Amino acid sequence: MSAGLTLWLGGAMLVFLAASATLRHYVDNSKFWVLLIALCLYTLGNLMMVRLMRESGMAVAISVSAVLQLVLASAVGLTVFGERPTLQQAAGLALGIVAVALIVWPHRGQG
């Protein structure tokens, strides 16, 4: 994954994290305008994913994005909202990190 694409992925993850945190805020107060903001942020994040899918392929882009969102959203839940994962959930997060590392690990051409 190129440096520019990695930076774009980071931006998409920030948008998705903002969307997740906004949606969690909606759960607490049920104000419709908060829900609309969350939906707009999710839409923006998905539009950003189009470039990632175009340049790195759907399988890599979606897999990396999904696991990064899982790990980062869990970190926000832990630090901002005081949520605590169980040992089994923490193990799942660790396996997700290993999975992303294996997906993006540089490989030599077959030839």
N, CA, C and O of each residue as an XYZ file, in Angstrom:
444
protein
N       0.861     -1.167      0.000
C       0.000      0.000      0.000
C       0.909      1.232      0.000
O       1.815      1.337      0.827
N       0.667      2.157     -0.923
C       1.498      3.354     -1.033
C       1.263      4.298      0.143
O       0.277      4.177      0.871
N       2.193      5.243      0.312
C       2.074      6.202      1.418
C       0.815      7.049      1.273
O       0.127      7.309      2.260
N       0.508      7.483      0.047
C      -0.698      8.276     -0.185
C      -1.966      7.501      0.134
O      -2.908      8.039      0.717
N      -1.978      6.246     -0.250
C      -3.140      5.399      0.016
C      -3.278      5.116      1.517
O      -4.388      5.055      2.044
N      -2.161      4.947      2.186
C      -2.190      4.741      3.633
C      -2.725      5.981      4.338
O      -3.497      5.874      5.291
N      -2.320      7.145      3.875
C      -2.824      8.401      4.435
C      -4.332      8.537      4.200
O      -5.069      8.968      5.087
N      -4.781      8.165      2.997
C      -6.211      8.208      2.670
C      -6.990      7.235      3.565
O      -8.085      7.553      4.031
N      -6.423      6.059      3.797
C      -7.046      5.085      4.694
C      -7.162      5.663      6.094
O      -8.187      5.497      6.755
N      -6.108      6.344      6.552
C      -6.154      6.980      7.865
C      -7.259      8.015      7.955
O      -7.945      8.112      8.973
N      -7.433      8.793      6.887
C      -8.519      9.776      6.862
C      -9.882      9.118      6.914
O     -10.776      9.573      7.628
N     -10.037      8.051      6.157
C     -11.311      7.322      6.163
C     -11.592      6.754      7.551
O     -12.732      6.772      8.015
N     -10.546      6.249      8.213
C     -10.732      5.699      9.557
C     -11.142      6.787     10.544
O     -11.975      6.549     11.419
N     -10.559      7.987     10.407
C     -10.964      9.095     11.275
C     -12.436      9.443     11.070
O     -13.159      9.707     12.030
N     -12.869      9.440      9.814
C     -14.276      9.733      9.523
C     -15.174      8.657     10.117
O     -16.194      8.970     10.731
N     -14.801      7.384      9.937
C     -15.610      6.294     10.497
C     -15.624      6.337     12.026
O     -16.653      6.059     12.641
N     -14.496      6.681     12.640
C     -14.470      6.798     14.100
C     -15.366      7.924     14.579
O     -16.083      7.779     15.569
N     -15.324      9.054     13.871
C     -16.207     10.176     14.228
C     -17.662      9.747     14.089
O     -18.499     10.101     14.921
N     -17.965      8.988     13.042
C     -19.330      8.499     12.838
C     -19.747      7.558     13.967
O     -20.861      7.657     14.480
N     -18.859      6.653     14.349
C     -19.173      5.707     15.425
C     -19.401      6.422     16.751
O     -20.353      6.125     17.471
N     -18.520      7.365     17.065
C     -18.661      8.107     18.317
C     -19.939      8.945     18.313
O     -20.611      9.067     19.337
N     -20.267      9.519     17.163
C     -21.497     10.306     17.045
C     -22.720      9.413     17.224
O     -23.678      9.791     17.898
N     -22.684      8.235     16.621
C     -23.803      7.304     16.770
C     -23.930      6.839     18.218
O     -25.043      6.682     18.719
N     -22.810      6.620     18.892
C     -22.849      6.245     20.312
C     -23.454      7.383     21.144
O     -24.193      7.145     22.098
N     -23.127      8.613     20.765
C     -23.708      9.784     21.437
C     -25.227      9.818     21.214
O     -25.984     10.179     22.115
N     -25.659      9.440     20.016
C     -27.096      9.386     19.718
C     -27.796      8.376     20.629
O     -28.915      8.618     21.083
N     -27.144      7.258     20.894
C     -27.726      6.238     21.771
C     -28.023      6.827     23.147
O     -29.014      6.473     23.785
N     -27.149      7.734     23.596
C     -27.324      8.338     24.916
C     -28.409      9.400     24.969
O     -29.056      9.564     26.003
N     -28.627     10.139     23.857
C     -29.572     11.264     23.949
C     -30.733     11.227     22.958
O     -31.673     12.009     23.107
N     -30.708     10.360     21.963
C     -31.806     10.159     21.001
C     -32.252     11.427     20.269
O     -33.428     11.571     19.937
N     -31.329     12.332     20.023
C     -31.663     13.526     19.235
C     -31.470     13.203     17.762
O     -30.410     12.726     17.356
N     -32.499     13.463     16.963
C     -32.504     13.068     15.558
C     -31.366     13.716     14.779
O     -30.785     13.072     13.906
N     -31.032     14.966     15.067
C     -29.971     15.641     14.321
C     -28.616     14.970     14.545
O     -27.761     15.017     13.661
N     -28.402     14.351     15.699
C     -27.164     13.623     15.954
C     -27.101     12.385     15.063
O     -26.045     12.053     14.526
N     -28.221     11.714     14.910
C     -28.306     10.564     14.012
C     -28.002     10.982     12.573
O     -27.283     10.275     11.866
N     -28.538     12.113     12.135
C     -28.271     12.594     10.775
C     -26.789     12.884     10.558
O     -26.245     12.571      9.500
N     -26.141     13.473     11.540
C     -24.705     13.743     11.427
C     -23.934     12.428     11.299
O     -23.030     12.311     10.471
N     -24.292     11.449     12.114
C     -23.623     10.145     12.052
C     -23.800      9.513     10.675
O     -22.845      8.982     10.108
N     -25.006      9.566     10.140
C     -25.257      8.976      8.822
C     -24.482      9.698      7.723
O     -23.994      9.061      6.789
N     -24.367     11.010      7.825
C     -23.573     11.774      6.848
C     -22.096     11.382      6.935
O     -21.430     11.238      5.910
N     -21.591     11.211      8.145
C     -20.197     10.803      8.308
C     -19.960      9.399      7.760
O     -18.944      9.156      7.108
N     -20.874      8.480      8.012
C     -20.735      7.134      7.444
C     -20.752      7.171      5.916
O     -20.002      6.443      5.266
N     -21.607      8.018      5.347
C     -21.662      8.149      3.891
C     -20.331      8.667      3.358
O     -19.811      8.140      2.374
N     -19.780      9.691      3.997
C     -18.488     10.231      3.580
C     -17.399      9.165      3.673
O     -16.589      9.028      2.756
N     -17.372      8.419      4.761
C     -16.378      7.356      4.919
C     -16.488      6.307      3.824
O     -15.472      5.851      3.298
N     -17.705      5.921      3.478
C     -17.889      4.930      2.414
C     -17.488      5.484      1.051
O     -16.960      4.748      0.218
N     -17.730      6.760      0.815
C     -17.279      7.364     -0.434
C     -15.747      7.395     -0.498
O     -15.163      7.214     -1.566
N     -15.112      7.620      0.631
C     -13.644      7.580      0.663
C     -13.129      6.168      0.382
O     -12.051      5.998     -0.187
N     -13.888      5.178      0.773
C     -13.482      3.789      0.539
C     -13.442      3.429     -0.942
O     -12.742      2.495     -1.331
N     -14.175      4.150     -1.763
C     -14.186      3.855     -3.200
C     -12.774      3.947     -3.773
O     -12.346      3.076     -4.531
N     -12.053      5.009     -3.407
C     -10.673      5.151     -3.899
C      -9.796      4.003     -3.410
O      -8.995      3.457     -4.169
N      -9.950      3.642     -2.148
C      -9.157      2.543     -1.609
C      -9.430      1.240     -2.346
O      -8.506      0.485     -2.649
N     -10.700      0.980     -2.634
C     -11.049     -0.248     -3.356
C     -10.516     -0.214     -4.783
O     -10.077     -1.234     -5.313
N     -10.555      0.950     -5.393
C     -10.084      1.082     -6.773
C      -8.582      0.811     -6.851
O      -8.117      0.152     -7.780
N      -7.826      1.319     -5.877
C      -6.370      1.241     -5.958
C      -5.766     -0.009     -5.320
O      -4.689     -0.444     -5.730
N      -6.433     -0.593     -4.330
C      -5.836     -1.756     -3.675
C      -6.680     -3.016     -3.811
O      -6.270     -4.086     -3.360
N      -7.838     -2.903     -4.419
C      -8.726     -4.048     -4.548
C      -9.717     -4.097     -3.403
O      -9.431     -3.642     -2.296
N     -10.878     -4.648     -3.680
C     -11.934     -4.679     -2.689
C     -11.564     -5.529     -1.477
O     -11.818     -5.127     -0.341
N     -10.971     -6.692     -1.706
C     -10.676     -7.610     -0.606
C      -9.739     -6.968      0.409
O      -9.989     -7.037      1.612
N      -8.671     -6.349     -0.059
C      -7.706     -5.733      0.855
C      -8.320     -4.513      1.528
O      -8.237     -4.372      2.748
N      -8.932     -3.635      0.748
C      -9.465     -2.386      1.302
C     -10.528     -2.634      2.363
O     -10.482     -2.035      3.438
N     -11.470     -3.496      2.077
C     -12.555     -3.754      3.023
C     -12.048     -4.504      4.249
O     -12.455     -4.199      5.370
N     -11.166     -5.480      4.051
C     -10.634     -6.243      5.180
C      -9.850     -5.355      6.128
O     -10.071     -5.385      7.339
N      -8.938     -4.568      5.587
C      -8.124     -3.689      6.424
C      -9.000     -2.652      7.112
O      -8.838     -2.392      8.304
N      -9.926     -2.060      6.366
C     -10.820     -1.057      6.933
C     -11.671     -1.638      8.061
O     -11.812     -1.023      9.118
N     -12.226     -2.799      7.837
C     -13.108     -3.410      8.839
C     -12.360     -3.692     10.138
O     -12.868     -3.404     11.222
N     -11.172     -4.248     10.035
C     -10.425     -4.585     11.252
C      -9.923     -3.316     11.938
O      -9.967     -3.220     13.165
N      -9.446     -2.340     11.161
C      -9.011     -1.086     11.779
C     -10.172     -0.392     12.484
O     -10.002      0.141     13.581
N     -11.346     -0.394     11.862
C     -12.517      0.197     12.513
C     -12.845     -0.552     13.802
O     -13.173      0.065     14.815
N     -12.759     -1.855     13.766
C     -13.030     -2.673     14.945
C     -12.088     -2.307     16.086
O     -12.532     -2.084     17.212
N     -10.811     -2.248     15.804
C      -9.817     -1.972     16.835
C      -9.923     -0.529     17.321
O      -9.915     -0.277     18.525
N     -10.021      0.415     16.390
C     -10.068      1.825     16.779
C     -11.377      2.175     17.494
O     -11.371      2.942     18.457
N     -12.492      1.619     17.031
C     -13.765      1.873     17.710
C     -13.746      1.275     19.114
O     -14.324      1.846     20.039
N     -13.096      0.147     19.277
C     -12.966     -0.448     20.609
C     -12.120      0.447     21.512
O     -12.412      0.592     22.699
N     -11.074      1.044     20.947
C     -10.240      1.963     21.727
C     -11.029      3.193     22.161
O     -10.882      3.663     23.289
N     -11.867      3.714     21.264
C     -12.709      4.863     21.623
C     -13.720      4.455     22.685
O     -13.943      5.194     23.644
N     -14.333      3.288     22.525
C     -15.280      2.799     23.531
C     -14.631      2.663     24.896
O     -15.237      2.972     25.921
N     -13.394      2.197     24.896
C     -12.662      2.020     26.146
C     -12.292      3.357     26.776
O     -12.525      3.568     27.966
N     -11.723      4.253     25.991
C     -11.200      5.501     26.551
C     -12.252      6.575     26.767
O     -12.188      7.311     27.752
N     -13.220      6.679     25.864
C     -14.208      7.761     25.945
C     -15.451      7.341     26.714
O     -15.963      8.097     27.539
N     -15.934      6.136     26.444
C     -17.205      5.707     27.019
C     -17.054      4.722     28.178
O     -18.055      4.284     28.745
N     -15.822      4.369     28.538
C     -15.591      3.509     29.693
C     -16.028      2.070     29.506
O     -16.265      1.370     30.491
N     -16.140      1.613     28.278
C     -16.525      0.228     28.025
C     -15.305     -0.676     28.178
O     -14.191     -0.287     27.828
N     -15.515     -1.867     28.696
C     -14.414     -2.804     28.922
C     -14.678     -4.106     28.168
O     -15.695     -4.762     28.396
N     -13.752     -4.487     27.258
C     -13.940     -5.767     26.563
C     -13.621     -6.938     27.482
O     -12.804     -6.823     28.396
N     -14.270     -8.051     27.231
C     -13.949     -9.273     27.967
C     -12.614     -9.812     27.455
O     -12.088     -9.329     26.452
N     -12.077    -10.798     28.136
C     -10.822    -11.412     27.698
C     -10.971    -12.005     26.292
O     -10.075    -11.878     25.458
N     -12.094    -12.643     26.045
C     -12.341    -13.235     24.730
C     -12.405    -12.148     23.654
O     -11.862    -12.325     22.564
N     -13.064    -11.029     23.955
C     -13.139     -9.928     23.005
C     -11.759     -9.314     22.757
O     -11.422     -8.982     21.620
N     -10.970     -9.165     23.806
C      -9.608     -8.634     23.654
C      -8.758     -9.554     22.784
O      -7.959     -9.086     21.973
N      -8.933    -10.872     22.958
C      -8.215    -11.833     22.118
C      -8.640    -11.682     20.659
O      -7.807    -11.772     19.757
N      -9.923    -11.454     20.425
C     -10.408    -11.227     19.070
C      -9.803     -9.980     18.448
O      -9.450     -9.979     17.269
N      -9.682     -8.919     19.238
C      -9.043     -7.698     18.753
C      -7.581     -7.959     18.383
O      -7.097     -7.486     17.355
N      -6.891     -8.710     19.228
C      -5.492     -9.039     18.943
C      -5.373     -9.860     17.658
O      -4.477     -9.620     16.849
N      -6.261    -10.812     17.472
C      -6.250    -11.604     16.238
C      -6.540    -10.722     15.018
O      -5.983    -10.944     13.943
N      -7.409     -9.724     15.185
C      -7.680     -8.789     14.097
C      -6.440     -8.011     13.703
O      -6.194     -7.786     12.518
N      -5.662     -7.602     14.686
C      -4.421     -6.877     14.408
C      -3.443     -7.776     13.644
O      -2.799     -7.332     12.693
N      -3.338     -9.027     14.061
C      -2.480     -9.980     13.351
C      -2.983    -10.164     11.920
O      -2.184    -10.225     10.986
N      -4.288    -10.251     11.747
C      -4.860    -10.427     10.410
C      -4.499     -9.259      9.491
O      -4.107     -9.477      8.344
N      -4.625     -8.030      9.977
C      -4.279     -6.869      9.157
C      -2.794     -6.890      8.813
O      -2.417     -6.603      7.676
N      -1.958     -7.224      9.777
C      -0.516     -7.293      9.515
C      -0.214     -8.294      8.402
O       0.616     -8.028      7.533
N      -0.881     -9.437      8.428
C      -0.660    -10.447      7.394
C      -1.193     -9.997      6.034
O      -0.614    -10.329      5.000
N      -2.284     -9.248      6.033
C      -2.866     -8.788      4.770
C      -1.967     -7.754      4.092
O      -1.776     -7.801      2.877
N      -1.423     -6.835      4.861
C      -0.641     -5.751      4.263
C       0.863     -6.022      4.259
O       1.636     -5.190      3.785
N       1.286     -7.171      4.780
C       2.698     -7.514      4.831
C       3.271     -7.505      3.414
O       2.683     -8.101      2.512
N       4.411     -6.837      3.204
C       5.006     -6.817      1.860
C       5.351     -8.240      1.399
O       5.843     -9.063      2.171
N       5.083     -8.494      0.146
C       5.373     -9.823     -0.381
C       6.186     -9.696     -1.671
O       6.133     -8.678     -2.362
N       6.915    -10.722     -1.967
C       7.713    -10.743     -3.192
C       6.867    -11.239     -4.343
O       5.968    -12.059     -4.158
N       7.154    -10.743     -5.525
C       6.414    -11.172     -6.715
C       6.618    -12.649     -6.978
O       7.676    -13.208     -6.691
N       5.603    -13.262     -7.521
C       5.685    -14.675     -7.852
C       6.232    -14.795     -9.269
O       5.567    -14.397    -10.226
N       7.372    -15.311     -9.401
C       7.859    -15.378    -10.755
C       9.130    -15.984    -10.846
O       9.675    -16.112    -11.942
